[in-house]
Amino acid sequence: MAQPLDAQWLSEEVEEFQMKEEDVIYEDIEYIEEYVNSFDDQNDAEGASSATGEENRCATNFASIDDALDALQNSVWSIKPPERTGTMGRKLAHPRSVPIGLAKSAKSCAECLSLFLDADVIAMITEYTNEQIKAEQPNYSRERDANLTDETEIRALLGVLFIAGTVRDGRENVEYLFDSKMGTGLEAVYLTMTLIRYHFLVRNVRFDDPAAALDETEGDKLAPIREIYERIVSNCQKYVRPGRFLMLDEQTVKFNGKCDFRQFLTNVPGRAGFKFHLLADCETSYISNLEVCVPDNQNPYNLSYAPVDVAMRLTEPIQGKQKTVIMGPSFTSPELIKKLYASRTMVIGEVKKSYQDIPKAYVSNRGRSEHSILAAYHDTVTLVSYITRRKDVMLLMSSFTEADPEESGEPDENQKHAQLLQLVELYSQTKTTIGTIQQMCAIYDASRCTRRWPMAMFFNLMNLCAINAWCIYQLNHPQEEKISRRDFLVNMALELLRPQARKRLDQKTLPRTLKQRIAMFLGVSREEYETVPVLENRRDVRGRCYLCSRARNKTTRIVCHSCGKFTCGAHCAQLCRTCYMEEGTEDQ
């Protein structure tokens, strides 16, 4: 099958097509296209000559007809490849994705997450949430119902959201998650905080100063979350050096609440939500840069969201580093490919069949065999038409090349075909990167049902930060067995919950049974969390046994000689002097 594929390559050595007078008369494009198809059908029907000669003759005629089409309706593309000079085409040693900076020392799951939701982010959320709580405190009759929060409790709240996503309970009633009687809840959740406290925190959590929110919103639509959002984006850019291939595409987030920059999306259930632009590493799915689409914003935040401008902004951190960006049909254009090529960044992108200035012979699959390839060139842009296994036409535009112009000579037909086939295979392997990230966000989703757009956007940022933390954890543990994303999220959530559970264990009003269960969850003994005060011995006085329940309410005169508490006969033992002294010696 190699001969037909190579034969269809448009070469300069193809014999010139001898146009007849009747062909010159009909200058209508549609007629010429029908003529091309009928010409191919006629060649396929003839079987007098040998198979090899027939294929070569058919390919020659097809190339000549395509040349005629180019001359009549399209003068942009050329059959001759341009001469590439400089170092853009050199085969350089591109490194794999590696953590850099503080990310190299992040070993545990919570440490990996703290690179993105760092101490500054948690401190800002805590500060602004406390400001909102202070404004709500007059509405509560009891002070304990509106206590201020701290950073430990905010991390525990994030842990509850993450662990709820692992059981896919994000859109369900949260009361099932905190249930401790019917057995439907998660023990780690209701041992950390109560359901009432969870609802209180979720209602009052804020990401900017509530007093200045109205004034700032008039100048910036993204003001209620701008500070947190920019901090997270900065953290995503500086902790991992991405690999050679990156994917640029859109991510959509469903939201039906009220928002000034909510958009109507055709491919999202509900047809409304937010649009994120992501730049992710194709090897590890690490999100190295992201941007939320906020059209018609106020200056200086009024940005252009044309595909070329968005791509140039997102790829700015990697420009000049010989990276290759894979793009979807909404971003690919010759103008963008030329701009990125000038900044030493290569592009592989798919274009729609309806794109302007595409030769019709490259769009049609009639008369072409499976896996056949046609190519055309315009400056640094290569147009590739590939017939897939399902007989569909895949159109690619690219500036990607592996050849070194200084070391290799003029490539022959087999080398050209191999290079183009490699380009098609590379795009097929990497084009699902952003789709995979969006699928991961949907499977283990930390978001909850909300009508507040800052919360909905922060939930999506939490999902993206969790994916990045998982990627760094895998990069820092290459020798260990690969951990599943669900196990990573569970371990990360438990690490966030345990400090708050240990803090709750010190509460004096907590029931004894609940204290015991928290101690079992934390793996601590009773002596570590329960300190028994030493009282003076009170003789000839009756008191209630501190170990008996209230229902029994048994009084006694017996007092413990160690702590001085009243203890009934059922909860104490008598020792002789010898045994008591021996036991005391062993304890020492």
VEXDREN-2710 file (C-alpha; in Angstrom, 1 decimal):
% VEXDREN-2710
k/r/px/py/pz
1/MET/0.0/0.0/0.0
2/ALA/3.1/2.3/0.1
3/GLN/3.0/2.9/-3.6
4/PRO/-0.4/4.5/-3.9
5/LEU/0.2/6.7/-0.9
6/ASP/3.5/8.0/-2.3
7/ALA/2.0/8.3/-5.7
8/GLN/-0.6/10.8/-4.5
9/TRP/2.0/13.1/-3.1
10/LEU/1.9/16.4/-5.0
11/SER/5.4/16.7/-6.5
12/GLU/7.1/19.2/-8.8
13/GLU/8.1/16.4/-11.1
14/VAL/4.5/15.6/-12.1
15/GLU/3.9/16.1/-15.7
16/GLU/2.1/19.3/-16.6
17/PHE/-1.6/18.8/-17.4
18/GLN/-2.4/19.5/-21.0
19/MET/-5.6/21.5/-20.8
20/LYS/-7.9/21.4/-23.7
21/GLU/-9.9/24.2/-25.2
22/GLU/-13.1/22.8/-23.8
23/ASP/-11.6/22.8/-20.4
24/VAL/-10.6/26.5/-20.7
25/ILE/-14.1/27.6/-21.7
26/TYR/-15.7/26.4/-18.5
27/GLU/-14.3/28.5/-15.7
28/ASP/-17.1/27.7/-13.3
29/ILE/-15.6/26.3/-10.1
30/GLU/-18.4/23.8/-9.4
31/TYR/-18.1/22.4/-12.9
32/ILE/-14.3/22.0/-12.5
33/GLU/-14.9/20.1/-9.2
34/GLU/-17.4/17.8/-10.9
35/TYR/-15.0/17.3/-13.7
36/VAL/-12.3/16.3/-11.3
37/ASN/-14.6/13.7/-9.7
38/SER/-15.7/12.3/-13.0
39/PHE/-12.1/12.2/-14.2
40/ASP/-11.1/10.2/-11.1
41/ASP/-14.1/7.8/-11.6
42/GLN/-13.1/7.3/-15.2
43/ASN/-9.5/6.4/-14.3
44/ASP/-10.7/4.0/-11.6
45/ALA/-13.0/2.2/-14.1
46/GLU/-10.2/1.5/-16.6
47/GLY/-8.3/-1.7/-16.0
48/ALA/-6.4/-2.5/-19.1
49/SER/-3.0/-1.6/-17.8
50/SER/-1.1/-3.0/-14.8
51/ALA/-2.0/-1.9/-11.2
52/THR/1.2/0.1/-10.6
53/GLY/1.0/1.9/-13.8
54/GLU/-2.7/2.7/-13.4
55/GLU/-2.1/4.1/-9.9
56/ASN/0.7/6.3/-11.1
57/ARG/-1.3/7.6/-14.1
58/CYS/-4.3/8.3/-11.9
59/ALA/-2.2/10.2/-9.3
60/THR/-0.6/12.2/-12.1
61/ASN/-3.9/13.3/-13.5
62/PHE/-5.2/14.1/-10.0
63/ALA/-2.2/16.3/-9.2
64/SER/-2.6/18.1/-12.5
65/ILE/-6.3/18.8/-12.0
66/ASP/-5.4/20.1/-8.5
67/ASP/-2.9/22.4/-10.0
68/ALA/-5.5/23.7/-12.4
69/LEU/-7.8/24.3/-9.5
70/ASP/-5.1/26.2/-7.6
71/ALA/-4.5/28.3/-10.6
72/LEU/-8.2/29.2/-11.0
73/GLN/-9.6/29.6/-7.6
74/ASN/-6.7/29.7/-5.1
75/SER/-3.3/31.2/-5.4
76/VAL/-2.4/31.1/-1.7
77/TRP/-1.1/27.5/-1.4
78/SER/1.9/26.1/-3.3
79/ILE/3.1/22.6/-3.9
80/LYS/6.7/23.4/-3.3
81/PRO/7.8/23.4/0.3
82/PRO/9.5/26.6/1.5
83/GLU/13.1/26.7/2.5
84/ARG/13.3/26.8/6.3
85/THR/16.4/28.5/7.7
86/GLY/17.6/29.2/11.2
87/THR/17.2/27.0/14.2
88/MET/13.4/26.6/14.1
89/GLY/13.6/23.3/12.3
90/ARG/16.5/21.8/14.4
91/LYS/15.8/18.7/16.3
92/LEU/16.4/19.9/19.8
93/ALA/16.5/18.0/23.1
94/HIS/13.1/19.0/24.6
95/PRO/12.9/18.0/28.3
96/ARG/10.0/16.2/29.9
97/SER/7.7/17.8/32.4
98/VAL/9.6/18.3/35.7
99/PRO/8.7/20.2/38.9
100/ILE/10.7/23.3/39.7
101/GLY/11.2/25.4/42.8
102/LEU/9.2/24.5/45.8
103/ALA/7.3/21.8/43.9
104/LYS/10.4/19.5/44.0
105/SER/10.1/19.2/47.8
106/ALA/6.3/18.6/47.9
107/LYS/5.9/14.9/48.9
108/SER/2.5/14.5/50.6
109/CYS/-0.8/15.1/48.9
110/ALA/-1.7/18.1/51.0
111/GLU/1.7/19.7/50.3
112/CYS/1.2/19.3/46.5
113/LEU/-2.2/21.1/46.8
114/SER/-0.7/23.9/49.0
115/LEU/1.5/24.9/46.1
116/PHE/-1.6/26.3/44.3
117/LEU/-4.1/26.9/47.2
118/ASP/-1.1/28.3/49.2
119/ALA/-1.0/30.1/52.5
120/ASP/-1.7/33.5/50.9
121/VAL/-4.9/32.2/49.3
122/ILE/-6.1/30.6/52.5
123/ALA/-5.3/33.7/54.5
124/MET/-7.2/35.9/52.1
125/ILE/-10.2/33.6/52.2
126/THR/-10.1/33.5/56.0
127/GLU/-9.8/37.3/56.3
128/TYR/-12.6/38.1/54.0
129/THR/-14.9/35.4/55.4
130/ASN/-14.4/36.8/58.9
131/GLU/-15.3/40.2/57.7
132/GLN/-18.6/38.8/56.3
133/ILE/-19.2/36.8/59.6
134/LYS/-18.8/40.0/61.6
135/ALA/-21.4/41.7/59.5
136/GLU/-23.8/38.7/60.1
137/GLN/-23.2/38.3/63.8
138/PRO/-26.0/40.8/64.9
139/ASN/-28.5/38.5/63.2
140/TYR/-27.7/35.7/65.7
141/SER/-28.9/35.6/69.3
142/ARG/-26.1/33.3/70.5
143/GLU/-22.5/34.2/70.0
144/ARG/-21.4/30.6/69.5
145/ASP/-23.6/30.3/66.4
146/ALA/-21.5/32.9/64.5
147/ASN/-18.0/32.3/65.7
148/LEU/-15.1/33.5/63.6
149/THR/-13.2/31.0/61.5
150/ASP/-9.5/30.4/61.0
151/GLU/-7.2/29.0/58.4
152/THR/-7.4/25.4/59.8
153/GLU/-11.2/25.4/59.5
154/ILE/-11.1/26.9/56.0
155/ARG/-8.7/24.0/54.9
156/ALA/-11.1/21.6/56.6
157/LEU/-13.9/23.1/54.5
158/LEU/-12.0/22.5/51.4
159/GLY/-11.3/18.9/52.5
160/VAL/-15.0/18.3/53.0
161/LEU/-15.7/19.6/49.4
162/PHE/-12.9/17.4/48.0
163/ILE/-13.9/14.2/49.8
164/ALA/-17.6/14.8/48.8
165/GLY/-16.4/14.9/45.1
166/THR/-14.7/11.5/45.5
167/VAL/-18.0/9.9/46.4
168/ARG/-19.7/11.9/43.6
169/ASP/-21.9/13.6/46.2
170/GLY/-21.3/17.2/44.9
171/ARG/-24.8/17.7/43.6
172/GLU/-26.6/15.6/46.2
173/ASN/-28.1/16.7/49.5
174/VAL/-25.2/17.4/51.9
175/GLU/-27.2/16.2/54.9
176/TYR/-26.5/12.6/53.7
177/LEU/-22.8/13.3/53.9
178/PHE/-23.0/14.5/57.6
179/ASP/-25.4/11.8/58.8
180/SER/-24.1/9.7/61.7
181/LYS/-27.2/7.8/62.7
182/MET/-28.5/6.1/59.5
183/GLY/-25.0/5.2/58.3
184/THR/-25.1/7.2/55.0
185/GLY/-22.5/9.8/56.0
186/LEU/-18.7/9.8/55.9
187/GLU/-17.2/9.5/59.4
188/ALA/-14.3/11.7/58.6
189/VAL/-16.7/14.5/57.6
190/TYR/-19.1/14.6/60.6
191/LEU/-16.2/14.1/63.1
192/THR/-14.5/17.2/61.7
193/MET/-17.4/19.7/61.8
194/THR/-21.1/19.8/62.3
195/LEU/-23.7/20.2/59.5
196/ILE/-24.8/23.6/60.9
197/ARG/-21.2/24.9/60.9
198/TYR/-20.7/23.7/57.4
199/HIS/-23.8/25.5/56.1
200/PHE/-22.7/28.7/58.0
201/LEU/-19.2/28.7/56.4
202/VAL/-20.5/28.0/52.9
203/ARG/-23.0/30.9/53.2
204/ASN/-20.4/33.4/54.4
205/VAL/-17.2/32.4/52.6
206/ARG/-15.9/35.4/50.5
207/PHE/-13.0/36.0/48.2
208/ASP/-12.8/39.8/48.5
209/ASP/-13.6/42.5/51.0
210/PRO/-17.4/42.6/51.3
211/ALA/-17.3/46.4/52.1
212/ALA/-15.5/47.2/48.9
213/ALA/-17.2/44.6/46.6
214/LEU/-19.8/47.0/45.2
215/ASP/-17.4/49.7/44.3
216/GLU/-14.8/47.3/42.7
217/THR/-17.5/45.5/40.7
218/GLU/-18.3/48.7/38.8
219/GLY/-14.7/48.8/37.5
220/ASP/-14.1/45.1/37.1
221/LYS/-16.6/42.3/36.6
222/LEU/-14.3/39.8/38.0
223/ALA/-13.5/41.8/41.1
224/PRO/-15.2/39.5/43.7
225/ILE/-12.6/36.8/42.9
226/ARG/-9.9/38.6/41.0
227/GLU/-7.2/38.5/43.7
228/ILE/-7.6/34.8/44.4
229/TYR/-7.9/34.0/40.7
230/GLU/-4.7/35.8/39.7
231/ARG/-2.8/34.2/42.6
232/ILE/-3.8/30.7/41.5
233/VAL/-2.9/31.4/37.9
234/SER/0.5/32.6/38.9
235/ASN/1.1/29.5/41.0
236/CYS/0.2/27.2/38.0
237/GLN/2.8/28.9/35.9
238/LYS/5.8/28.8/38.2
239/TYR/5.9/25.2/39.7
240/VAL/6.3/23.0/36.6
241/ARG/8.3/23.3/33.5
242/PRO/6.0/21.8/30.8
243/GLY/7.1/19.3/28.3
244/ARG/7.5/19.6/24.6
245/PHE/3.8/19.4/23.5
246/LEU/1.0/21.5/25.0
247/MET/-2.7/21.7/24.2
248/LEU/-4.7/24.9/23.9
249/ASP/-8.4/24.7/23.9
250/GLU/-11.6/25.8/25.7
251/GLN/-13.2/24.4/28.9
252/THR/-16.8/25.1/29.7
253/VAL/-18.4/25.3/33.2
254/LYS/-22.1/25.1/33.6
255/PHE/-23.8/27.9/35.6
256/ASN/-27.4/29.1/35.6
257/GLY/-27.2/31.8/38.2
258/LYS/-27.1/35.6/37.6
259/CYS/-23.8/36.8/36.2
260/ASP/-22.8/39.8/34.0
261/PHE/-20.4/37.7/31.9
262/ARG/-22.3/34.5/31.7
263/GLN/-22.3/33.1/28.2
264/PHE/-24.6/30.9/26.2
265/LEU/-22.7/27.7/25.2
266/THR/-23.9/25.3/22.6
267/ASN/-22.2/22.2/23.9
268/VAL/-23.0/22.5/27.6
269/PRO/-26.2/21.1/29.3
270/GLY/-28.3/24.1/30.3
271/ARG/-26.7/26.2/27.5
272/ALA/-25.2/28.7/29.9
273/GLY/-22.0/29.1/31.9
274/PHE/-18.4/30.3/31.9
275/LYS/-15.7/29.7/29.4
276/PHE/-12.1/29.0/30.4
277/HIS/-9.1/28.8/28.1
278/LEU/-6.6/26.2/29.2
279/LEU/-3.0/25.5/28.2
280/ALA/-2.1/22.0/29.4
281/ASP/0.8/19.7/29.0
282/CYS/-0.1/16.8/26.8
283/GLU/2.1/14.3/28.7
284/THR/0.9/14.9/32.2
285/SER/-2.3/16.9/31.8
286/TYR/-0.8/19.7/34.0
287/ILE/-2.5/23.0/33.4
288/SER/0.4/25.5/33.0
289/ASN/-1.8/28.5/32.2
290/LEU/-5.5/29.4/32.2
291/GLU/-7.7/32.4/31.5
292/VAL/-11.4/33.0/32.1
293/CYS/-13.4/34.8/29.4
294/VAL/-14.9/38.0/30.7
295/PRO/-16.1/40.0/27.6
296/ASP/-16.9/43.7/27.7
297/ASN/-15.0/44.3/30.9
298/GLN/-13.9/47.7/32.1
299/ASN/-10.3/48.9/31.5
300/PRO/-7.6/47.9/32.2
301/TYR/-9.2/44.4/32.3
302/ASN/-11.0/44.8/28.9
303/LEU/-9.1/42.2/26.9
304/SER/-9.6/41.0/23.3
305/TYR/-10.9/37.4/23.1
306/ALA/-10.2/36.9/19.5
307/PRO/-8.6/33.4/19.0
308/VAL/-5.2/35.0/17.9
309/ASP/-5.1/37.3/20.9
310/VAL/-6.1/34.6/23.4
311/ALA/-3.5/32.2/22.0
312/MET/-0.7/34.8/22.1
313/ARG/-1.5/35.6/25.8
314/LEU/-1.7/32.1/27.0
315/THR/1.4/30.9/25.2
316/GLU/3.5/33.9/26.3
317/PRO/5.3/32.0/29.1
318/ILE/6.5/29.3/26.7
319/GLN/7.3/31.4/23.6
320/GLY/10.9/31.2/22.5
321/LYS/11.4/27.8/24.1
322/GLN/10.9/25.6/21.0
323/LYS/7.6/24.1/22.3
324/THR/4.8/22.8/20.1
325/VAL/1.2/23.8/20.8
326/ILE/-1.7/21.6/19.7
327/MET/-4.9/23.6/18.9
328/GLY/-8.5/22.9/18.2
329/PRO/-10.5/24.2/15.2
330/SER/-11.6/27.4/17.1
331/PHE/-8.0/28.7/17.4
332/THR/-6.1/27.4/14.3
333/SER/-5.4/30.0/11.6
334/PRO/-2.4/30.8/9.3
335/GLU/-2.1/34.2/11.0
336/LEU/-1.6/32.7/14.4
337/ILE/0.8/30.0/13.2
338/LYS/3.0/32.7/11.6
339/LYS/3.0/34.8/14.7
340/LEU/4.0/31.9/17.0
341/TYR/6.5/30.7/14.4
342/ALA/8.2/34.1/14.6
343/SER/8.4/33.6/18.4
344/ARG/10.0/30.2/18.0
345/THR/6.9/28.2/18.8
346/MET/5.4/25.6/16.5
347/VAL/1.8/24.8/16.0
348/ILE/-0.3/21.8/15.0
349/GLY/-4.0/22.5/14.6
350/GLU/-7.1/21.2/12.9
351/VAL/-9.3/23.4/10.7
352/LYS/-12.8/23.1/9.5
353/LYS/-13.6/22.1/6.0
354/SER/-15.5/25.4/5.5
355/TYR/-12.3/27.4/6.3
356/GLN/-11.5/30.0/3.6
357/ASP/-8.8/29.5/1.0
358/ILE/-8.8/25.7/1.2
359/PRO/-8.6/24.0/-2.2
360/LYS/-11.7/21.9/-2.8
361/ALA/-9.6/18.9/-3.9
362/TYR/-8.2/18.8/-0.3
363/VAL/-11.7/18.8/1.2
364/SER/-13.2/16.0/-1.0
365/ASN/-12.5/12.3/-0.2
366/ARG/-13.8/11.0/-3.5
367/GLY/-11.3/8.9/-5.4
368/ARG/-8.9/8.9/-2.5
369/SER/-7.9/5.8/-0.6
370/GLU/-7.7/5.3/3.1
371/HIS/-4.8/7.0/4.9
372/SER/-3.9/9.0/1.8
373/ILE/-2.2/12.4/2.4
374/LEU/-2.1/15.6/0.3
375/ALA/0.0/18.6/1.3
376/ALA/0.3/22.2/0.3
377/TYR/2.5/25.1/1.6
378/HIS/2.2/28.8/2.2
379/ASP/5.2/30.4/3.8
380/THR/5.8/28.6/7.1
381/VAL/2.3/27.0/7.1
382/THR/1.7/23.4/5.9
383/LEU/-1.8/22.3/4.9
384/VAL/-2.3/18.6/5.3
385/SER/-5.4/16.7/4.0
386/TYR/-5.7/13.2/5.5
387/ILE/-8.3/10.4/4.9
388/THR/-9.1/8.7/8.1
389/ARG/-10.2/5.1/8.6
390/ARG/-13.8/6.2/8.4
391/LYS/-13.2/7.9/5.0
392/ASP/-13.5/11.3/6.6
393/VAL/-11.2/14.2/5.7
394/MET/-9.0/15.6/8.4
395/LEU/-7.5/19.0/7.6
396/LEU/-4.5/20.2/9.6
397/MET/-2.4/23.3/9.5
398/SER/1.0/23.2/11.0
399/SER/4.4/24.7/11.3
400/PHE/5.8/21.6/13.0
401/THR/8.9/20.0/11.5
402/GLU/11.5/17.5/12.7
403/ALA/14.0/18.1/9.9
404/ASP/17.3/20.0/10.3
405/PRO/17.8/22.1/7.2
406/GLU/21.6/22.2/7.8
407/GLU/22.2/18.5/8.2
408/SER/19.7/16.9/5.9
409/GLY/19.3/17.4/2.2
410/GLU/16.2/17.6/0.1
411/PRO/13.8/14.9/1.4
412/ASP/12.5/12.3/-1.0
413/GLU/8.9/11.3/-1.4
414/ASN/9.0/8.6/1.2
415/GLN/10.5/11.0/3.8
416/LYS/7.9/13.6/3.0
417/HIS/5.1/11.1/3.5
418/ALA/6.6/9.7/6.7
419/GLN/6.9/13.3/8.1
420/LEU/3.3/14.1/7.3
421/LEU/2.0/10.8/8.7
422/GLN/4.0/11.5/11.9
423/LEU/2.3/14.9/12.2
424/VAL/-1.2/13.3/11.8
425/GLU/-0.4/10.7/14.4
426/LEU/1.0/13.3/16.8
427/TYR/-2.2/15.4/16.5
428/SER/-4.4/12.3/17.0
429/GLN/-2.6/11.4/20.2
430/THR/-2.7/14.8/21.8
431/LYS/-5.9/16.4/20.6
432/THR/-8.0/15.0/23.6
433/THR/-5.9/16.6/26.4
434/ILE/-8.3/19.4/27.3
435/GLY/-11.3/17.0/26.9
436/THR/-9.6/14.6/29.3
437/ILE/-9.1/17.4/31.8
438/GLN/-12.8/18.4/31.6
439/GLN/-13.8/14.8/32.0
440/MET/-11.7/14.5/35.1
441/CYS/-13.3/17.6/36.6
442/ALA/-16.7/16.1/35.9
443/ILE/-16.0/12.7/37.4
444/TYR/-14.7/13.9/40.8
445/ASP/-16.3/17.3/41.0
446/ALA/-15.7/19.4/44.2
447/SER/-18.4/21.9/43.3
448/ARG/-21.8/22.3/45.0
449/CYS/-25.1/23.7/43.7
450/THR/-24.9/27.4/44.1
451/ARG/-26.3/30.6/42.6
452/ARG/-23.3/32.7/43.4
453/TRP/-20.9/32.9/40.5
454/PRO/-17.7/33.5/42.5
455/MET/-18.4/30.2/44.3
456/ALA/-19.0/28.4/41.0
457/MET/-15.8/29.8/39.6
458/PHE/-13.8/28.9/42.7
459/PHE/-15.1/25.3/42.6
460/ASN/-13.7/25.0/39.1
461/LEU/-10.4/26.4/40.2
462/MET/-10.3/23.9/43.0
463/ASN/-10.8/21.0/40.5
464/LEU/-8.0/22.4/38.3
465/CYS/-5.6/22.8/41.3
466/ALA/-6.4/19.2/42.4
467/ILE/-5.4/17.9/39.0
468/ASN/-2.1/19.9/39.1
469/ALA/-1.4/18.6/42.6
470/TRP/-1.9/15.1/41.4
471/CYS/0.5/15.6/38.5
472/ILE/3.2/17.0/40.8
473/TYR/2.7/14.1/43.2
474/GLN/3.3/11.6/40.4
475/LEU/6.3/13.5/39.1
476/ASN/7.8/13.5/42.6
477/HIS/7.2/9.7/43.1
478/PRO/8.3/8.1/39.9
479/GLN/9.5/4.9/41.5
480/GLU/6.3/4.2/43.4
481/GLU/3.3/2.5/41.9
482/LYS/1.0/5.0/40.1
483/ILE/-1.7/6.2/42.5
484/SER/-5.2/6.7/41.2
485/ARG/-6.7/10.1/41.2
486/ARG/-9.5/9.1/43.6
487/ASP/-7.1/7.7/46.1
488/PHE/-5.0/10.8/45.8
489/LEU/-8.0/13.0/46.5
490/VAL/-9.1/11.0/49.5
491/ASN/-5.7/11.1/51.1
492/MET/-5.4/14.8/50.3
493/ALA/-8.9/15.5/51.9
494/LEU/-8.1/13.5/55.0
495/GLU/-4.8/15.5/55.5
496/LEU/-6.9/18.6/55.4
497/LEU/-9.5/17.3/57.8
498/ARG/-7.3/15.9/60.6
499/PRO/-6.0/19.2/62.0
500/GLN/-9.5/20.5/62.5
501/ALA/-10.6/17.2/64.0
502/ARG/-7.7/17.4/66.5
503/LYS/-8.7/20.9/67.3
504/ARG/-12.3/19.8/67.9
505/LEU/-11.1/17.0/70.2
506/ASP/-10.0/19.6/72.8
507/GLN/-13.5/21.0/73.3
508/LYS/-14.7/20.3/76.8
509/THR/-18.4/20.1/75.9
510/LEU/-18.0/17.4/73.3
511/PRO/-19.7/14.1/74.2
512/ARG/-17.4/11.4/75.4
513/THR/-18.5/8.9/72.7
514/LEU/-17.8/11.5/70.0
515/LYS/-14.4/12.1/71.5
516/GLN/-13.6/8.4/71.4
517/ARG/-14.5/8.2/67.7
518/ILE/-12.4/11.3/66.9
519/ALA/-9.5/9.7/68.8
520/MET/-9.9/6.6/66.7
521/PHE/-10.0/8.6/63.5
522/LEU/-6.8/10.5/64.5
523/GLY/-5.1/7.4/65.9
524/VAL/-4.4/9.0/69.3
525/SER/-4.8/7.4/72.8
526/ARG/-7.0/8.8/75.6
527/GLU/-4.1/10.0/77.6
528/GLU/-3.1/12.3/74.8
529/TYR/-6.3/14.3/74.6
530/GLU/-7.9/13.9/78.0
531/THR/-6.2/15.4/81.0
532/VAL/-7.7/14.5/84.4
533/PRO/-7.3/17.2/87.1
534/VAL/-5.8/16.2/90.4
535/LEU/-8.1/17.1/93.3
536/GLU/-7.6/17.0/97.0
537/ASN/-8.8/13.9/98.9
538/ARG/-12.2/14.6/100.5
539/ARG/-12.9/12.2/103.3
540/ASP/-16.4/11.6/104.8
541/VAL/-18.0/13.3/101.9
542/ARG/-20.3/11.7/99.3
543/GLY/-20.1/12.5/95.6
544/ARG/-21.3/11.2/92.3
545/CYS/-19.1/8.7/90.5
546/TYR/-17.6/10.5/87.5
547/LEU/-17.5/7.3/85.4
548/CYS/-21.1/6.4/85.8
549/SER/-23.8/7.8/83.5
550/ARG/-26.3/10.4/84.5
551/ALA/-29.1/7.8/84.4
552/ARG/-27.4/5.7/87.1
553/ASN/-26.4/8.7/89.2
554/LYS/-24.6/6.6/91.8
555/THR/-23.0/8.4/94.8
556/THR/-20.1/7.1/96.8
557/ARG/-17.6/8.0/99.5
558/ILE/-14.7/6.4/97.7
559/VAL/-12.2/8.8/96.4
560/CYS/-9.3/8.1/94.0
561/HIS/-6.0/8.6/95.8
562/SER/-4.4/9.7/92.5
563/CYS/-6.8/12.3/91.0
564/GLY/-9.1/12.9/94.0
565/LYS/-12.3/12.1/92.0
566/PHE/-15.3/10.1/93.4
567/THR/-15.3/6.6/92.1
568/CYS/-17.9/3.9/92.9
569/GLY/-17.0/0.3/93.7
570/ALA/-17.8/-0.8/90.2
571/HIS/-15.1/1.4/88.7
572/CYS/-12.3/0.9/91.2
573/ALA/-10.1/-1.9/92.5
574/GLN/-8.5/-2.6/95.9
575/LEU/-4.8/-3.4/96.1
576/CYS/-2.8/-4.4/99.1
577/ARG/0.2/-2.3/100.1
578/THR/2.7/-4.8/98.6
579/CYS/1.0/-4.9/95.2
580/TYR/0.5/-1.2/95.1
581/MET/4.2/-0.6/95.8
582/GLU/5.2/-3.1/93.2
583/GLU/2.9/-1.5/90.6
584/GLY/4.3/1.9/91.4
585/THR/7.9/0.6/90.9
586/GLU/7.0/-0.9/87.5
587/ASP/5.4/2.4/86.4
588/GLN/8.6/4.3/87.3
END
